[in-house]
Amino acid sequence: MSRKAKQRKRTRLRMCLYYVEYIIFRAFGCALQSLSTRRAVWLAESAAWFVHSVLPRKVTRYQVAKDNIKQSFGTTYTDAQIDKMIFQMWVHLFRMIAEMFQLRRKLHLQNVPDVITYRNKPEVLKALESDRPVIMIGGHFGNWEIGLSALGKFGYPMGLVFRDLDNPYLQQWFREFRQSTGHSAISKDGGTQVMCDTLASGGTLALLGDQHAGNSGIQVDFFGRPAWTYKSIALLAMQYEAIICVGYSRRLRDDFINSKWVRYEFGCEAIIDPLEIDAADPIREITQQYTTALERAVTRSPEQYFWVHRRWKEAPPRRMTRPASRKLRAAG
């Protein structure tokens, strides 16, 4: 068998596995859609118990989460409270997955006021209704899909920036899910021009701003420790004079007596106008401001933040390119 034939065979096998994974995902999703809210909560708590208490802690990155919480909050929480927080983090994650499948069926324009309460709503509407482009920044906190869906239903379409999945079938499902409320999906890989065009036309971008950026970013403080953070957000805001809104959607205490579904607070933690930044290094200042705002939001409900991310890891060493090496030799 030739090399090309072997490669085609591996590609077909990989696509078959992707399709099987997609079928399992859709079947699981159909089962979740049929559940009541209370049943979904029970299932999420059961799944969280299995992950937290049965699976090896090395697999679930328990120690990573524990270290992140300890170093972020110091002596604020005891070991027992941290353990409970990590368990609640998994409950939140599984509840968020269930709510994502139930979103189309249970969240409508008519019941949005019953499901979502707002914090600093006038500031957000003022930015969205201005003639300037807007960048909505969130983090891996709460259920970021809820707030975006609500804005889409109220007629504020955005370009949602997301990372591509390896599985093309799942990729298409998530794309259609995010576009179902009027938004457009923009791939983070190769989507720079689309992002620029969106802002240039006065549109709105929405993205998560708490990922580890590696050496392509800059270090700013996040919970008192330097974290590599993407500087592209600040660069885009400055280039297109875009207003930055730092938002979040956190789950509120369950009240199934007065509400049939989950209630959320959709809040704006900060409005950052690059035209008002007066600093020697405006890129760093803007990046620090939105990172600090995300920190304040997480502090409101820390159990709803995904602490297993290696947010504070070191950046990989920069590779010396050949042209740069030749320039150094010439300079020597």
N, C-alpha and C positions, 0 to 999 in steps of 0.2 A: 504494500500500500504506500502510495506516495505521501510526501509530507503535507501537501495541500489537502489530500483526501482525509488524512488523519485529523487535520485541523477542522475540516468541515464536519467530520464525525463528532469531534469534541464540542463544536458549536451547537450541533443539533441536540446532543445530549444535555448540554447546559440549558438550552431553551426549553427542553422537555421538563427539566427539573424546575425551572422558573415557572412554567405553566402549572405544574402540580402544586407548587408553593402558592400560586395565585388562587387556584381552586380551593385550597384549604383556607386561605385567607377570606375568600368570599363566603364560603360555607359558615365559617366562624362568625363573619359579619352578619349574615342572615339570621343566625341564632341570637346574636346580641340585639338585633333590631326588634325581635319579637318579645324581648323581655320588658317587664315593667321596670320603673326606676329603682324600686326597692330590691328587686331581684338582681338587677345589674350591680347594685352596691354590694349585695351579699356575694356575688360572684367575684367582684373585684377584691373584696376582703379575703376571700378564700384563696384566690390566686396570689395575693400579696403574702399571705401566711406561708404558702408553699415556697415562694421565692426566698422569703426572709428566714424561714425556719428549717427548710428541708434541703434546698440546694446548697452546694459548697459555697462558702463566703468568698472564696477566691473568684468563683464564677460570677457572683453578683456584685463584685467590687465593694463589698461591705466596708473593708478597711479604708478604701479610698474615700468613700462617703463619710465615714466617721472622722477621718483626719481632716477632710475639708470643713466639716461642721465645727470641729474643735478649734481649728486654726482661725475660722471666721468669727466665732462667737466667744472664744476664750473660755472663761469659767461660767458663762451664762447658763449653760445646760449641764446637768450631770450625765454620767455614762448611761444611766437608765433612760433619761429623757432623750438622749441622742439615739439610743436604740429604738425607742418608740417613734421618733421622728423619721428614721430610715424606713421603718415599717409603714408609716403613714405616707411616705414618699411613694412607695410601691402601690399602696391603695389608690393614691391619686393618679398614678400613671395608668393603672388598669381601668379606673373609672373614666379617665379621659379617652381611652380607646373606645370604651362602650359608648360614651356620649358622642364621639365622632360619628359612629355608625347610626346613632339615633337622631343626629342633628337635623337631617332633612325632614324627618317625620314629626319631630316634637318642637322644633323652633320655627315659628311663623311670625310674619310681620305683626299679626294681631296680639300674640302673646309675649313679644319681646319685652314690653314694660313689666310683665310679671316675672320674667326670668332674669333680666339684667337690670341692675341698678348702676348709676353712673357717678363717677367722681371727677370733678373738674371738666364736665361736659362742655360748658360754653367755650373754654379755651381750645378744645379740640375742634369744635365746629367752626370757630373763628379762623383757625388755620386751614381747615379743609375748604372753607368757602372763600378764602382769599384768592387773589390772582397769582399766587406764588406756588411753586411745587412743594410737596410735603414728603418727608421721610418718616414713616412710622417704625419705631424700633421697639422690639420686645425681647424677651429672653425665654429660656427653657423653664418657664415658671407659669403655674396655673394652666388653663386651657386656652392657649393663644388662638385656637381655631374659632372659639365662641365669639370673641369680640370682632374678629375680622368678618365672620358671617353676618353678624348684626349690622355692621357698617355697610356691607354689600346689600343687604335687604333694604336698608334705608336710602340706597342710591348713591353710595360713595365708593365707586369701583377703584381698585388698586392693582398695581402690579406686584404679585406676591413672589418674592425671591426665595427659591428653595434649592436644596442640594439634590442632584439626580440620584435615583436608586439604581442598583445593579440590575434588578428585575424589571424589564421593560413593561410587563403587564401591570405590576403594582405601580410603576411610575405613571402609567396612563390613568389608572384608577384615581390616584391622588390628584393628578392634574385635573381630571373632570370634576372631582369632589370640590376642589378649590375654585373652579370656574363656575360651579353651579349657582353661586350667589352673586354672579356678575363680575367677579375679579378675573384677571388674567394671570397665568402662571409663567414665571420667568426662571429659566435654569441659571443657577449660579455659575455653572461651567459654560463659558462662551456667551453669556447673556449680557455682557457689559454694555454693548451698543444699545440693546433694547432698554436697559436701565437708563442710560444717558438720554435716549430719545423720549422716554416717559417723562423724565424731569424737564427736559428742554421744552416739552409741550405743555408744561404746567400740571402734569399728573402727579400721582402719589405712588410711592414705593413702600412696601411693608417687608421687613426682614427681621431676623433674630440677630442681636448684636452681642451675644455673650459667648461665642465660640472661641476656642484657642486659635490664635492667628499665626503662631509660629513667627519666624523672622521676617514675614511679610508685613507685620504690624508694628505697633509700638507698645511699650510697657506703661500701663497706668495702674493706679491702685484699685483693687476690687476686694472689699472686705479687709482692708489694711495690708494687702500683699500685692506686689507687682504681678500683673497678668498681661500676657501678650494679647493685644486687642487690635482688631482691624482698623486701620486708619482710612480705608476707602470711604467709609460713611462720612467722615468729616470732609474729605476731599470733594465728594459729590455735593455735599451741602454748601461748601464754599464756592464751588465752580458754578452751580446753578441757583445759588441764593435760596436754597430749600430750607423751609422750617422743619425742625426735628421735633417730633412728638414721641416721648418715651411712654409707652403704654403697657398695660397688663390686664389680664382677665383671671381673677382668682376666685375659687369656689368659696361660697359663704356657707355658714352652718346650715345643715339640712333641716328643712321644715316641711315634712311631707303631710302635715295636717292641713296647712294652708296653701301648699303648692304641690302640684302633681309632678313637677320636675325639679331639677337642680337649679339653684339660684347662684348668680355670679355677680361680682362687682367688676365692671369695666372702667378702669381708671387711667387718668393721665398723670404721670409722676413728675413730668417736667416738659416745658416748652423751651427749645433752644433755637435762638435766631442767630445764624452766623454773622449777620450784619451788625449785631450788638456785641460781638466778642472783641474785647480789647486785651490782647495778650501777646507776648513776644512770640509764642508758639501757638497760633490759633488751632492748628490740627490737634495738638496734644490737649489743649484746653477743652475743645469740643468733645473729644473722645473721653476725657476724664469726666466731663459733666454728665454725659449720657450713661457712662458706666456707674457713676455714683447714684444716679437716679434708679437704675436697675437694682442696685444694691438696696436702696430704700424700699423698693417694691417687694423684693424677696423677703426682707425683714418682717413685712406684714404677715406673711404666712410661710415661714421657711420650710415647712413640711411639703409644700407644693413646688419646691425647686428640685431639679434633677441633679443631686449632689454627686452622682457617680461620674460626672464629667471630670476629666483631668484638666480643669480650667487653669491651674497654676503651674503646669509642667514647663520645663525649660524648652526654649526654641532650639530646633536642630541647628548644628553649625552650618554657616553659609558655605556653599561650594564655590571654589575658585574656578571661574570659567577660563578657558584657554586664552581668549583674547586678553583678559586681565593679567594672566600669568606672563604673556609676552610683553605687556606694557611694563610690568614690574621688572622683568629681566632687562628690558631696554633702559629703564630708569636707573638700574644698578650699574 
